[in-house]
């Protein structure tokens, strides 16, 4: 299950990080701190989401 979670993490984290960065840029925050904060937030939020999705796939397969 760990390998599945890591594979999902690579997809989920890049999606959430990219969404966060685009959101911050559209709000006019174009300095390093908000962009980096959005990327880190997406990375951290992706950890439990990836584990939950992998667990659900593993249990229902």
mmCIF file of the N, C-alpha and C atoms, coordinates in Angstrom:
data_MODEL
# 
_entry.id   MODEL 
# 
loop_
_atom_site.group_PDB 
_atom_site.id 
_atom_site.type_symbol 
_atom_site.label_atom_id 
_atom_site.label_alt_id 
_atom_site.label_comp_id 
_atom_site.label_asym_id 
_atom_site.label_entity_id 
_atom_site.label_seq_id 
_atom_site.pdbx_PDB_ins_code 
_atom_site.Cartn_x 
_atom_site.Cartn_y 
_atom_site.Cartn_z 
_atom_site.occupancy 
_atom_site.B_iso_or_equiv 
_atom_site.pdbx_formal_charge 
_atom_site.auth_seq_id 
_atom_site.auth_comp_id 
_atom_site.auth_asym_id 
_atom_site.auth_atom_id 
_atom_site.pdbx_PDB_model_num 
ATOM 1   N N  . UNK A 1 1  ? 0.821   -1.194 0.000  1.00 0.00 ? 1  UNK A N  1 
ATOM 2   C CA . UNK A 1 1  ? 0.000   0.000  0.000  1.00 0.00 ? 1  UNK A CA 1 
ATOM 3   C C  . UNK A 1 1  ? 0.868   1.263  0.000  1.00 0.00 ? 1  UNK A C  1 
ATOM 4   N N  . UNK A 1 2  ? 2.050   1.172  0.566  1.00 0.00 ? 2  UNK A N  1 
ATOM 5   C CA . UNK A 1 2  ? 2.928   2.345  0.611  1.00 0.00 ? 2  UNK A CA 1 
ATOM 6   C C  . UNK A 1 2  ? 3.340   2.776  -0.795 1.00 0.00 ? 2  UNK A C  1 
ATOM 7   N N  . UNK A 1 3  ? 3.621   1.810  -1.650 1.00 0.00 ? 3  UNK A N  1 
ATOM 8   C CA . UNK A 1 3  ? 4.030   2.156  -3.012 1.00 0.00 ? 3  UNK A CA 1 
ATOM 9   C C  . UNK A 1 3  ? 2.891   2.848  -3.755 1.00 0.00 ? 3  UNK A C  1 
ATOM 10  N N  . UNK A 1 4  ? 1.658   2.371  -3.551 1.00 0.00 ? 4  UNK A N  1 
ATOM 11  C CA . UNK A 1 4  ? 0.501   3.011  -4.161 1.00 0.00 ? 4  UNK A CA 1 
ATOM 12  C C  . UNK A 1 4  ? 0.330   4.430  -3.632 1.00 0.00 ? 4  UNK A C  1 
ATOM 13  N N  . UNK A 1 5  ? 0.497   4.601  -2.321 1.00 0.00 ? 5  UNK A N  1 
ATOM 14  C CA . UNK A 1 5  ? 0.367   5.935  -1.722 1.00 0.00 ? 5  UNK A CA 1 
ATOM 15  C C  . UNK A 1 5  ? 1.427   6.892  -2.263 1.00 0.00 ? 5  UNK A C  1 
ATOM 16  N N  . UNK A 1 6  ? 2.641   6.409  -2.453 1.00 0.00 ? 6  UNK A N  1 
ATOM 17  C CA . UNK A 1 6  ? 3.701   7.265  -2.986 1.00 0.00 ? 6  UNK A CA 1 
ATOM 18  C C  . UNK A 1 6  ? 3.442   7.637  -4.440 1.00 0.00 ? 6  UNK A C  1 
ATOM 19  N N  . UNK A 1 7  ? 2.920   6.697  -5.204 1.00 0.00 ? 7  UNK A N  1 
ATOM 20  C CA . UNK A 1 7  ? 2.588   6.994  -6.598 1.00 0.00 ? 7  UNK A CA 1 
ATOM 21  C C  . UNK A 1 7  ? 1.467   8.029  -6.664 1.00 0.00 ? 7  UNK A C  1 
ATOM 22  N N  . UNK A 1 8  ? 0.444   7.817  -5.862 1.00 0.00 ? 8  UNK A N  1 
ATOM 23  C CA . UNK A 1 8  ? -0.648  8.791  -5.818 1.00 0.00 ? 8  UNK A CA 1 
ATOM 24  C C  . UNK A 1 8  ? -0.167  10.145 -5.311 1.00 0.00 ? 8  UNK A C  1 
ATOM 25  N N  . UNK A 1 9  ? 0.755   10.136 -4.353 1.00 0.00 ? 9  UNK A N  1 
ATOM 26  C CA . UNK A 1 9  ? 1.276   11.380 -3.809 1.00 0.00 ? 9  UNK A CA 1 
ATOM 27  C C  . UNK A 1 9  ? 1.955   12.218 -4.884 1.00 0.00 ? 9  UNK A C  1 
ATOM 28  N N  . UNK A 1 10 ? 2.684   11.548 -5.780 1.00 0.00 ? 10 UNK A N  1 
ATOM 29  C CA . UNK A 1 10 ? 3.368   12.303 -6.831 1.00 0.00 ? 10 UNK A CA 1 
ATOM 30  C C  . UNK A 1 10 ? 2.374   13.014 -7.738 1.00 0.00 ? 10 UNK A C  1 
ATOM 31  N N  . UNK A 1 11 ? 1.221   12.433 -7.947 1.00 0.00 ? 11 UNK A N  1 
ATOM 32  C CA . UNK A 1 11 ? 0.197   13.070 -8.783 1.00 0.00 ? 11 UNK A CA 1 
ATOM 33  C C  . UNK A 1 11 ? -0.608  14.104 -8.006 1.00 0.00 ? 11 UNK A C  1 
ATOM 34  N N  . UNK A 1 12 ? -1.026  13.750 -6.806 1.00 0.00 ? 12 UNK A N  1 
ATOM 35  C CA . UNK A 1 12 ? -1.876  14.633 -6.008 1.00 0.00 ? 12 UNK A CA 1 
ATOM 36  C C  . UNK A 1 12 ? -1.114  15.874 -5.549 1.00 0.00 ? 12 UNK A C  1 
ATOM 37  N N  . UNK A 1 13 ? 0.132   15.682 -5.127 1.00 0.00 ? 13 UNK A N  1 
ATOM 38  C CA . UNK A 1 13 ? 0.892   16.831 -4.615 1.00 0.00 ? 13 UNK A CA 1 
ATOM 39  C C  . UNK A 1 13 ? 1.173   17.855 -5.711 1.00 0.00 ? 13 UNK A C  1 
ATOM 40  N N  . UNK A 1 14 ? 1.540   17.396 -6.905 1.00 0.00 ? 14 UNK A N  1 
ATOM 41  C CA . UNK A 1 14 ? 1.806   18.366 -7.970 1.00 0.00 ? 14 UNK A CA 1 
ATOM 42  C C  . UNK A 1 14 ? 0.537   19.104 -8.368 1.00 0.00 ? 14 UNK A C  1 
ATOM 43  N N  . UNK A 1 15 ? -0.589  18.413 -8.339 1.00 0.00 ? 15 UNK A N  1 
ATOM 44  C CA . UNK A 1 15 ? -1.860  19.071 -8.666 1.00 0.00 ? 15 UNK A CA 1 
ATOM 45  C C  . UNK A 1 15 ? -2.209  20.127 -7.628 1.00 0.00 ? 15 UNK A C  1 
ATOM 46  N N  . UNK A 1 16 ? -2.123  19.770 -6.346 1.00 0.00 ? 16 UNK A N  1 
ATOM 47  C CA . UNK A 1 16 ? -2.471  20.734 -5.294 1.00 0.00 ? 16 UNK A CA 1 
ATOM 48  C C  . UNK A 1 16 ? -1.470  21.883 -5.218 1.00 0.00 ? 16 UNK A C  1 
ATOM 49  N N  . UNK A 1 17 ? -0.198  21.582 -5.406 1.00 0.00 ? 17 UNK A N  1 
ATOM 50  C CA . UNK A 1 17 ? 0.805   22.644 -5.375 1.00 0.00 ? 17 UNK A CA 1 
ATOM 51  C C  . UNK A 1 17 ? 0.604   23.609 -6.538 1.00 0.00 ? 17 UNK A C  1 
ATOM 52  N N  . UNK A 1 18 ? 0.356   23.079 -7.724 1.00 0.00 ? 18 UNK A N  1 
ATOM 53  C CA . UNK A 1 18 ? 0.125   23.935 -8.888 1.00 0.00 ? 18 UNK A CA 1 
ATOM 54  C C  . UNK A 1 18 ? -1.127  24.769 -8.741 1.00 0.00 ? 18 UNK A C  1 
ATOM 55  N N  . UNK A 1 19 ? -2.181  24.161 -8.221 1.00 0.00 ? 19 UNK A N  1 
ATOM 56  C CA . UNK A 1 19 ? -3.425  24.902 -7.998 1.00 0.00 ? 19 UNK A CA 1 
ATOM 57  C C  . UNK A 1 19 ? -3.207  26.027 -7.000 1.00 0.00 ? 19 UNK A C  1 
ATOM 58  N N  . UNK A 1 20 ? -2.477  25.734 -5.931 1.00 0.00 ? 20 UNK A N  1 
ATOM 59  C CA . UNK A 1 20 ? -2.201  26.762 -4.930 1.00 0.00 ? 20 UNK A CA 1 
ATOM 60  C C  . UNK A 1 20 ? -1.382  27.915 -5.479 1.00 0.00 ? 20 UNK A C  1 
ATOM 61  N N  . UNK A 1 21 ? -0.380  27.593 -6.277 1.00 0.00 ? 21 UNK A N  1 
ATOM 62  C CA . UNK A 1 21 ? 0.460   28.642 -6.853 1.00 0.00 ? 21 UNK A CA 1 
ATOM 63  C C  . UNK A 1 21 ? -0.347  29.501 -7.830 1.00 0.00 ? 21 UNK A C  1 
ATOM 64  N N  . UNK A 1 22 ? -1.153  28.872 -8.666 1.00 0.00 ? 22 UNK A N  1 
ATOM 65  C CA . UNK A 1 22 ? -1.990  29.641 -9.600 1.00 0.00 ? 22 UNK A CA 1 
ATOM 66  C C  . UNK A 1 22 ? -2.967  30.527 -8.839 1.00 0.00 ? 22 UNK A C  1 
ATOM 67  N N  . UNK A 1 23 ? -3.548  29.996 -7.770 1.00 0.00 ? 23 UNK A N  1 
ATOM 68  C CA . UNK A 1 23 ? -4.479  30.771 -6.958 1.00 0.00 ? 23 UNK A CA 1 
ATOM 69  C C  . UNK A 1 23 ? -3.802  32.000 -6.360 1.00 0.00 ? 23 UNK A C  1 
ATOM 70  N N  . UNK A 1 24 ? -2.613  31.797 -5.810 1.00 0.00 ? 24 UNK A N  1 
ATOM 71  C CA . UNK A 1 24 ? -1.872  32.914 -5.211 1.00 0.00 ? 24 UNK A CA 1 
ATOM 72  C C  . UNK A 1 24 ? -1.500  33.951 -6.272 1.00 0.00 ? 24 UNK A C  1 
ATOM 73  N N  . UNK A 1 25 ? -1.078  33.487 -7.437 1.00 0.00 ? 25 UNK A N  1 
ATOM 74  C CA . UNK A 1 25 ? -0.699  34.430 -8.491 1.00 0.00 ? 25 UNK A CA 1 
ATOM 75  C C  . UNK A 1 25 ? -1.895  35.211 -9.017 1.00 0.00 ? 25 UNK A C  1 
ATOM 76  N N  . UNK A 1 26 ? -3.059  34.575 -9.111 1.00 0.00 ? 26 UNK A N  1 
ATOM 77  C CA . UNK A 1 26 ? -4.237  35.308 -9.586 1.00 0.00 ? 26 UNK A CA 1 
ATOM 78  C C  . UNK A 1 26 ? -4.737  36.316 -8.559 1.00 0.00 ? 26 UNK A C  1 
ATOM 79  N N  . UNK A 1 27 ? -4.379  36.113 -7.288 1.00 0.00 ? 27 UNK A N  1 
ATOM 80  C CA . UNK A 1 27 ? -4.747  37.087 -6.264 1.00 0.00 ? 27 UNK A CA 1 
ATOM 81  C C  . UNK A 1 27 ? -3.753  38.246 -6.214 1.00 0.00 ? 27 UNK A C  1 
ATOM 82  N N  . UNK A 1 28 ? -2.759  38.217 -7.091 1.00 0.00 ? 28 UNK A N  1 
ATOM 83  C CA . UNK A 1 28 ? -1.819  39.332 -7.178 1.00 0.00 ? 28 UNK A CA 1 
ATOM 84  C C  . UNK A 1 28 ? -0.629  39.231 -6.251 1.00 0.00 ? 28 UNK A C  1 
ATOM 85  N N  . UNK A 1 29 ? -0.470  38.132 -5.586 1.00 0.00 ? 29 UNK A N  1 
ATOM 86  C CA . UNK A 1 29 ? 0.678   37.946 -4.690 1.00 0.00 ? 29 UNK A CA 1 
ATOM 87  C C  . UNK A 1 29 ? 1.804   37.309 -5.488 1.00 0.00 ? 29 UNK A C  1 
ATOM 88  N N  . UNK A 1 30 ? 2.713   38.134 -5.992 1.00 0.00 ? 30 UNK A N  1 
ATOM 89  C CA . UNK A 1 30 ? 3.737   37.617 -6.882 1.00 0.00 ? 30 UNK A CA 1 
ATOM 90  C C  . UNK A 1 30 ? 5.145   37.668 -6.284 1.00 0.00 ? 30 UNK A C  1 
ATOM 91  N N  . UNK A 1 31 ? 5.233   37.589 -4.974 1.00 0.00 ? 31 UNK A N  1 
ATOM 92  C CA . UNK A 1 31 ? 6.543   37.513 -4.339 1.00 0.00 ? 31 UNK A CA 1 
ATOM 93  C C  . UNK A 1 31 ? 6.820   36.067 -3.931 1.00 0.00 ? 31 UNK A C  1 
ATOM 94  N N  . UNK A 1 32 ? 8.017   35.807 -3.489 1.00 0.00 ? 32 UNK A N  1 
ATOM 95  C CA . UNK A 1 32 ? 8.449   34.439 -3.195 1.00 0.00 ? 32 UNK A CA 1 
ATOM 96  C C  . UNK A 1 32 ? 7.681   33.816 -2.030 1.00 0.00 ? 32 UNK A C  1 
ATOM 97  N N  . UNK A 1 33 ? 7.429   34.575 -0.982 1.00 0.00 ? 33 UNK A N  1 
ATOM 98  C CA . UNK A 1 33 ? 6.829   34.009 0.228  1.00 0.00 ? 33 UNK A CA 1 
ATOM 99  C C  . UNK A 1 33 ? 5.438   33.406 -0.002 1.00 0.00 ? 33 UNK A C  1 
ATOM 100 N N  . UNK A 1 34 ? 4.495   34.108 -0.625 1.00 0.00 ? 34 UNK A N  1 
ATOM 101 C CA . UNK A 1 34 ? 3.191   33.476 -0.841 1.00 0.00 ? 34 UNK A CA 1 
ATOM 102 C C  . UNK A 1 34 ? 3.240   32.306 -1.822 1.00 0.00 ? 34 UNK A C  1 
ATOM 103 N N  . UNK A 1 35 ? 4.078   32.404 -2.844 1.00 0.00 ? 35 UNK A N  1 
ATOM 104 C CA . UNK A 1 35 ? 4.191   31.314 -3.816 1.00 0.00 ? 35 UNK A CA 1 
ATOM 105 C C  . UNK A 1 35 ? 4.767   30.081 -3.142 1.00 0.00 ? 35 UNK A C  1 
ATOM 106 N N  . UNK A 1 36 ? 5.810   30.260 -2.384 1.00 0.00 ? 36 UNK A N  1 
ATOM 107 C CA . UNK A 1 36 ? 6.426   29.141 -1.674 1.00 0.00 ? 36 UNK A CA 1 
ATOM 108 C C  . UNK A 1 36 ? 5.475   28.585 -0.609 1.00 0.00 ? 36 UNK A C  1 
ATOM 109 N N  . UNK A 1 37 ? 4.749   29.457 0.066  1.00 0.00 ? 37 UNK A N  1 
ATOM 110 C CA . UNK A 1 37 ? 3.778   29.012 1.063  1.00 0.00 ? 37 UNK A CA 1 
ATOM 111 C C  . UNK A 1 37 ? 2.672   28.178 0.441  1.00 0.00 ? 37 UNK A C  1 
ATOM 112 N N  . UNK A 1 38 ? 2.196   28.574 -0.727 1.00 0.00 ? 38 UNK A N  1 
ATOM 113 C CA . UNK A 1 38 ? 1.148   27.814 -1.408 1.00 0.00 ? 38 UNK A CA 1 
ATOM 114 C C  . UNK A 1 38 ? 1.673   26.454 -1.841 1.00 0.00 ? 38 UNK A C  1 
ATOM 115 N N  . UNK A 1 39 ? 2.912   26.404 -2.317 1.00 0.00 ? 39 UNK A N  1 
ATOM 116 C CA . UNK A 1 39 ? 3.501   25.133 -2.738 1.00 0.00 ? 39 UNK A CA 1 
ATOM 117 C C  . UNK A 1 39 ? 3.698   24.202 -1.540 1.00 0.00 ? 39 UNK A C  1 
ATOM 118 N N  . UNK A 1 40 ? 4.167   24.728 -0.433 1.00 0.00 ? 40 UNK A N  1 
ATOM 119 C CA . UNK A 1 40 ? 4.370   23.910 0.771  1.00 0.00 ? 40 UNK A CA 1 
ATOM 120 C C  . UNK A 1 40 ? 3.025   23.442 1.319  1.00 0.00 ? 40 UNK A C  1 
ATOM 121 N N  . UNK A 1 41 ? 2.024   24.298 1.297  1.00 0.00 ? 41 UNK A N  1 
ATOM 122 C CA . UNK A 1 41 ? 0.696   23.911 1.779  1.00 0.00 ? 41 UNK A CA 1 
ATOM 123 C C  . UNK A 1 41 ? 0.124   22.785 0.932  1.00 0.00 ? 41 UNK A C  1 
ATOM 124 N N  . UNK A 1 42 ? 0.265   22.872 -0.382 1.00 0.00 ? 42 UNK A N  1 
ATOM 125 C CA . UNK A 1 42 ? -0.199  21.807 -1.258 1.00 0.00 ? 42 UNK A CA 1 
ATOM 126 C C  . UNK A 1 42 ? 0.524   20.503 -1.012 1.00 0.00 ? 42 UNK A C  1 
ATOM 127 N N  . UNK A 1 43 ? 1.828   20.597 -0.752 1.00 0.00 ? 43 UNK A N  1 
ATOM 128 C CA . UNK A 1 43 ? 2.626   19.406 -0.449 1.00 0.00 ? 43 UNK A CA 1 
ATOM 129 C C  . UNK A 1 43 ? 2.145   18.742 0.834  1.00 0.00 ? 43 UNK A C  1 
ATOM 130 N N  . UNK A 1 44 ? 1.924   19.532 1.869  1.00 0.00 ? 44 UNK A N  1 
ATOM 131 C CA . UNK A 1 44 ? 1.510   18.982 3.156  1.00 0.00 ? 44 UNK A CA 1 
ATOM 132 C C  . UNK A 1 44 ? 0.076   18.456 3.140  1.00 0.00 ? 44 UNK A C  1 
ATOM 133 N N  . UNK A 1 45 ? -0.797  19.128 2.422  1.00 0.00 ? 45 UNK A N  1 
ATOM 134 C CA . UNK A 1 45 ? -2.182  18.667 2.332  1.00 0.00 ? 45 UNK A CA 1 
ATOM 135 C C  . UNK A 1 45 ? -2.261  17.361 1.545  1.00 0.00 ? 45 UNK A C  1 
ATOM 136 N N  . UNK A 1 46 ? -1.352  17.171 0.608  1.00 0.00 ? 46 UNK A N  1 
ATOM 137 C CA . UNK A 1 46 ? -1.367  15.964 -0.228 1.00 0.00 ? 46 UNK A CA 1 
ATOM 138 C C  . UNK A 1 46 ? -0.981  14.705 0.540  1.00 0.00 ? 46 UNK A C  1 
ATOM 139 N N  . UNK A 1 47 ? -0.251  14.832 1.633  1.00 0.00 ? 47 UNK A N  1 
ATOM 140 C CA . UNK A 1 47 ? 0.161   13.647 2.392  1.00 0.00 ? 47 UNK A CA 1 
ATOM 141 C C  . UNK A 1 47 ? -1.018  12.843 2.927  1.00 0.00 ? 47 UNK A C  1 
ATOM 142 N N  . UNK A 1 48 ? -1.905  13.420 3.719  1.00 0.00 ? 48 UNK A N  1 
ATOM 143 C CA . UNK A 1 48 ? -3.026  12.609 4.218  1.00 0.00 ? 48 UNK A CA 1 
ATOM 144 C C  . UNK A 1 48 ? -4.022  12.223 3.121  1.00 0.00 ? 48 UNK A C  1 
ATOM 145 N N  . UNK A 1 49 ? -4.181  13.073 2.119  1.00 0.00 ? 49 UNK A N  1 
ATOM 146 C CA . UNK A 1 49 ? -5.105  12.747 1.034  1.00 0.00 ? 49 UNK A CA 1 
ATOM 147 C C  . UNK A 1 49 ? -4.610  11.526 0.273  1.00 0.00 ? 49 UNK A C  1 
ATOM 148 N N  . UNK A 1 50 ? -3.320  11.480 -0.017 1.00 0.00 ? 50 UNK A N  1 
ATOM 149 C CA . UNK A 1 50 ? -2.749  10.337 -0.737 1.00 0.00 ? 50 UNK A CA 1 
ATOM 150 C C  . UNK A 1 50 ? -2.898  9.062  0.068  1.00 0.00 ? 50 UNK A C  1 
ATOM 151 N N  . UNK A 1 51 ? -2.641  9.138  1.350  1.00 0.00 ? 51 UNK A N  1 
ATOM 152 C CA . UNK A 1 51 ? -2.768  7.954  2.198  1.00 0.00 ? 51 UNK A CA 1 
ATOM 153 C C  . UNK A 1 51 ? -4.225  7.481  2.247  1.00 0.00 ? 51 UNK A C  1 
ATOM 154 N N  . UNK A 1 52 ? -5.164  8.416  2.363  1.00 0.00 ? 52 UNK A N  1 
ATOM 155 C CA . UNK A 1 52 ? -6.581  8.056  2.414  1.00 0.00 ? 52 UNK A CA 1 
ATOM 156 C C  . UNK A 1 52 ? -7.045  7.418  1.102  1.00 0.00 ? 52 UNK A C  1 
ATOM 157 N N  . UNK A 1 53 ? -6.653  8.004  -0.026 1.00 0.00 ? 53 UNK A N  1 
ATOM 158 C CA . UNK A 1 53 ? -7.060  7.467  -1.327 1.00 0.00 ? 53 UNK A CA 1 
ATOM 159 C C  . UNK A 1 53 ? -6.450  6.082  -1.539 1.00 0.00 ? 53 UNK A C  1 
ATOM 160 N N  . UNK A 1 54 ? -5.174  5.914  -1.190 1.00 0.00 ? 54 UNK A N  1 
ATOM 161 C CA . UNK A 1 54 ? -4.530  4.611  -1.336 1.00 0.00 ? 54 UNK A CA 1 
ATOM 162 C C  . UNK A 1 54 ? -5.222  3.564  -0.454 1.00 0.00 ? 54 UNK A C  1 
ATOM 163 N N  . UNK A 1 55 ? -5.585  3.954  0.738  1.00 0.00 ? 55 UNK A N  1 
ATOM 164 C CA . UNK A 1 55 ? -6.269  3.036  1.648  1.00 0.00 ? 55 UNK A CA 1 
ATOM 165 C C  . UNK A 1 55 ? -7.622  2.621  1.082  1.00 0.00 ? 55 UNK A C  1 
ATOM 166 N N  . UNK A 1 56 ? -8.362  3.575  0.533  1.00 0.00 ? 56 UNK A N  1 
ATOM 167 C CA . UNK A 1 56 ? -9.660  3.262  -0.044 1.00 0.00 ? 56 UNK A CA 1 
ATOM 168 C C  . UNK A 1 56 ? -9.529  2.360  -1.277 1.00 0.00 ? 56 UNK A C  1 
ATOM 169 N N  . UNK A 1 57 ? -8.546  2.611  -2.107 1.00 0.00 ? 57 UNK A N  1 
ATOM 170 C CA . UNK A 1 57 ? -8.324  1.760  -3.278 1.00 0.00 ? 57 UNK A CA 1 
ATOM 171 C C  . UNK A 1 57 ? -7.913  0.360  -2.845 1.00 0.00 ? 57 UNK A C  1 
ATOM 172 N N  . UNK A 1 58 ? -7.022  0.277  -1.881 1.00 0.00 ? 58 UNK A N  1 
ATOM 173 C CA . UNK A 1 58 ? -6.527  -1.006 -1.418 1.00 0.00 ? 58 UNK A CA 1 
ATOM 174 C C  . UNK A 1 58 ? -7.636  -1.842 -0.780 1.00 0.00 ? 58 UNK A C  1 
ATOM 175 N N  . UNK A 1 59 ? -8.499  -1.207 -0.015 1.00 0.00 ? 59 UNK A N  1 
ATOM 176 C CA . UNK A 1 59 ? -9.578  -1.925 0.668  1.00 0.00 ? 59 UNK A CA 1 
ATOM 177 C C  . UNK A 1 59 ? -10.703 -2.334 -0.281 1.00 0.00 ? 59 UNK A C  1 
ATOM 178 N N  . UNK A 1 60 ? -10.940 -1.584 -1.317 1.00 0.00 ? 60 UNK A N  1 
ATOM 179 C CA . UNK A 1 60 ? -12.041 -1.862 -2.235 1.00 0.00 ? 60 UNK A CA 1 
ATOM 180 C C  . UNK A 1 60 ? -11.622 -2.651 -3.467 1.00 0.00 ? 60 UNK A C  1 
ATOM 181 N N  . UNK A 1 61 ? -10.364 -2.970 -3.586 1.00 0.00 ? 61 UNK A N  1 
ATOM 182 C CA . UNK A 1 61 ? -9.893  -3.705 -4.763 1.00 0.00 ? 61 UNK A CA 1 
ATOM 183 C C  . UNK A 1 61 ? -10.031 -5.193 -4.592 1.00 0.00 ? 61 UNK A C  1 
# 
